[in-house]
Every structure is written in C-alpha cells, then in structure tokens.
Amino acid sequence: MKQTACALLSRLATPVCAGAFALALVGGVQVGHAQSSVGKEPGAAGSREQLLLGVRAFRGERFDEALAIFRGIESKGRVPEIGFYMGMALHQLGRHAESLAAFREAQRAGMHEPIADYYQAVSCFRLGMMERARQGFLRLLHPSLGAAPLGPRLQV
C-alpha cells in the first residue's frame, strides 16, 4: 500500500512536497525521505523538523495543530511552499477562503501541484464559486485546456 501511494504521488506531485505529503497520506516515511526545500539552506534543519511535525499532525487529523505549526514555519520565511501545507490544513478545517489564499501564495512561490489544484477546485465549490470550481476540475482532467474558455454548460 505504501509503495503504491508513494508511486502515485511521485507521478502527481512535484519533488518539492511529495516526500512530506506522502508521510501525511500513508505514514511511515522516514525523515530523510522528505523532498521539501526545507533544510537546503543553513539553519533550516529546525524548520524541516517542524514541517515533518506539522505533516504528522495533519496525518493524525489534528488540523488546528498542523496549521499552528505551519504558521510558525511561515513566520520564519524558510519554506516557500508552506502555502501548500497551510492550504491543505485550512481546507480540512473548512476555512475555504483562507485555503484559497494559501494555495495562491504557494503558486506565487513557484509551486504548481495537482493535489493543491484539486483542493482549490473543491474549496471554490464549497464557497459557491461554481464556474471557477468547474474550470478547476476540467483543467485537472484536461490539462491542455489551461485557461481557455470552455464550451457551453449543461443546463439542468
């Protein structure tokens, strides 16, 4: 099971977050397998450990705790992709507008993650932003569509 989930993540997720997010999904991934940019600059080892603590809290469905840890990391400014992790925690807490803002920050930092795109579309749906949700889901199913205008909607 772990190998299958990790293989799937390696195809879907960028190396920036696949290792730490795999820990959130399946557990048991050793600290050395996290592929985050955390720890690649001097003095960032503490941020790396904090990130993994946050991911473990997320995995344990302690989303408030995970969010607090991720916010602490964000305040140190050492993890450009922290918006991804914060967006996931905020989404799970039902704070969808904040989740969208966090995912946008991760995108501004250069992170483009299909998992985040999916949760952005779900958050848009939950906020009643139906057209934006629809476009997000269609882009995930058909990446070649990009931001191109979509055809007419089915009328119900």
Secondary structure per residue as TSV (DSSP state, phi and psi in degrees):
chain	resnum	aa	ss	phi	psi
A	1	M	-	360.0	-48.8
A	2	K	H	-59.8	-44.2
A	3	Q	H	-64.3	-39.8
A	4	T	H	-63.7	-46.8
A	5	A	H	-63.2	-42.4
A	6	C	H	-67.0	-37.3
A	7	A	H	-64.3	-43.4
A	8	L	H	-60.3	-46.0
A	9	L	H	-63.0	-36.7
A	10	S	H	-65.2	-27.1
A	11	R	H	-81.3	-34.8
A	12	L	H	-88.8	-41.4
A	13	A	S	-98.2	150.4
A	14	T	-	-74.4	157.0
A	15	P	T	-59.9	-19.5
A	16	V	T	-58.2	-39.1
A	17	C	T	-127.3	-3.5
A	18	A	H	-58.5	-44.7
A	19	G	H	-63.6	-49.2
A	20	A	H	-68.7	-37.3
A	21	F	H	-72.2	-30.5
A	22	A	H	-60.7	-37.7
A	23	L	H	-60.6	-40.4
A	24	A	H	-65.4	-35.2
A	25	L	H	-83.8	-44.3
A	26	V	H	-119.0	-14.1
A	27	G	-	70.9	169.3
A	28	G	-	78.0	-2.8
A	29	V	-	-75.6	130.9
A	30	Q	-	-72.1	155.1
A	31	V	G	-53.9	-37.2
A	32	G	G	-67.1	-12.2
A	33	H	G	-89.3	-9.1
A	34	A	-	-63.8	133.7
A	35	Q	-	-104.1	16.5
A	36	S	S	-67.0	162.0
A	37	S	S	-74.2	-7.7
A	38	V	T	-61.7	138.2
A	39	G	T	91.0	-0.7
A	40	K	S	-93.0	0.0
A	41	E	S	-125.5	154.5
A	42	P	T	-57.2	137.8
A	43	G	T	81.6	6.0
A	44	A	-	-94.7	0.5
A	45	A	H	-58.0	-39.2
A	46	G	H	-63.6	-36.7
A	47	S	H	-66.8	-36.6
A	48	R	H	-63.8	-46.1
A	49	E	H	-63.2	-40.0
A	50	Q	H	-63.6	-42.2
A	51	L	H	-58.6	-45.1
A	52	L	H	-67.2	-35.1
A	53	L	H	-62.6	-42.3
A	54	G	H	-63.6	-41.0
A	55	V	H	-65.9	-39.4
A	56	R	H	-64.7	-39.6
A	57	A	H	-63.9	-41.3
A	58	F	H	-59.7	-47.4
A	59	R	H	-60.4	-35.4
A	60	G	T	-81.1	8.9
A	61	E	T	60.5	29.6
A	62	R	-	-101.2	72.4
A	63	F	H	-68.6	-35.6
A	64	D	H	-62.8	-43.4
A	65	E	H	-64.1	-45.0
A	66	A	H	-59.6	-45.0
A	67	L	H	-61.7	-41.9
A	68	A	H	-60.9	-42.0
A	69	I	H	-65.3	-45.1
A	70	F	H	-63.9	-37.4
A	71	R	H	-64.8	-37.6
A	72	G	H	-61.9	-41.4
A	73	I	H	-65.6	-41.8
A	74	E	H	-59.8	-39.5
A	75	S	H	-65.1	-23.3
A	76	K	H	-85.9	-14.4
A	77	G	T	66.1	26.0
A	78	R	-	-101.3	-5.6
A	79	V	-	-127.2	95.4
A	80	P	T	-58.5	-31.7
A	81	E	T	-88.9	13.4
A	82	I	H	-60.8	-25.2
A	83	G	H	-58.2	-32.4
A	84	F	H	-61.2	-50.0
A	85	Y	H	-66.3	-42.1
A	86	M	H	-64.0	-41.4
A	87	G	H	-60.0	-40.4
A	88	M	H	-64.3	-45.6
A	89	A	H	-65.4	-44.8
A	90	L	H	-62.4	-39.9
A	91	H	H	-59.9	-46.7
A	92	Q	H	-64.2	-27.1
A	93	L	T	-83.8	-1.8
A	94	G	T	79.5	14.9
A	95	R	-	-98.0	71.1
A	96	H	H	-69.5	-37.2
A	97	A	H	-64.4	-43.0
A	98	E	H	-65.7	-36.5
A	99	S	H	-60.8	-45.4
A	100	L	H	-60.5	-41.2
A	101	A	H	-63.9	-40.9
A	102	A	H	-65.5	-42.7
A	103	F	H	-64.1	-37.3
A	104	R	H	-61.7	-40.3
A	105	E	H	-62.2	-41.4
A	106	A	H	-62.9	-40.2
A	107	Q	H	-64.7	-40.1
A	108	R	H	-62.7	-29.8
A	109	A	T	-80.8	1.2
A	110	G	T	97.9	7.9
A	111	M	-	-93.3	124.9
A	112	H	-	-126.5	108.0
A	113	E	-	-127.7	119.8
A	114	P	H	-56.6	-34.9
A	115	I	H	-63.1	-43.8
A	116	A	H	-65.1	-40.0
A	117	D	H	-60.2	-40.7
A	118	Y	H	-61.4	-49.4
A	119	Y	H	-67.9	-29.4
A	120	Q	H	-63.4	-44.5
A	121	A	H	-63.4	-40.6
A	122	V	H	-64.5	-43.2
A	123	S	H	-61.9	-41.1
A	124	C	H	-59.9	-43.3
A	125	F	H	-59.9	-46.2
A	126	R	H	-65.7	-26.5
A	127	L	T	-88.8	1.6
A	128	G	T	81.4	12.9
A	129	M	-	-89.9	69.2
A	130	M	H	-62.4	-43.7
A	131	E	H	-65.8	-42.7
A	132	R	H	-64.3	-40.5
A	133	A	H	-62.0	-45.5
A	134	R	H	-60.4	-45.2
A	135	Q	H	-64.1	-39.3
A	136	G	H	-62.5	-45.1
A	137	F	H	-65.3	-41.1
A	138	L	H	-65.2	-37.7
A	139	R	H	-64.1	-34.4
A	140	L	H	-68.8	-39.2
A	141	L	H	-76.5	-32.2
A	142	H	-	-135.2	78.8
A	143	P	G	-55.7	-25.8
A	144	S	G	-67.4	-16.3
A	145	L	G	-68.3	-31.5
A	146	G	T	51.1	-130.8
A	147	A	T	-101.1	17.1
A	148	A	-	-64.8	149.2
A	149	P	-	-60.7	141.9
A	150	L	-	-96.4	161.3
A	151	G	-	-68.5	-179.0
A	152	P	-	-64.1	148.5
A	153	R	-	-82.7	153.7
A	154	L	-	-70.8	136.2
A	155	Q	-	-96.2	128.1
A	156	V	-	-106.7	360.0
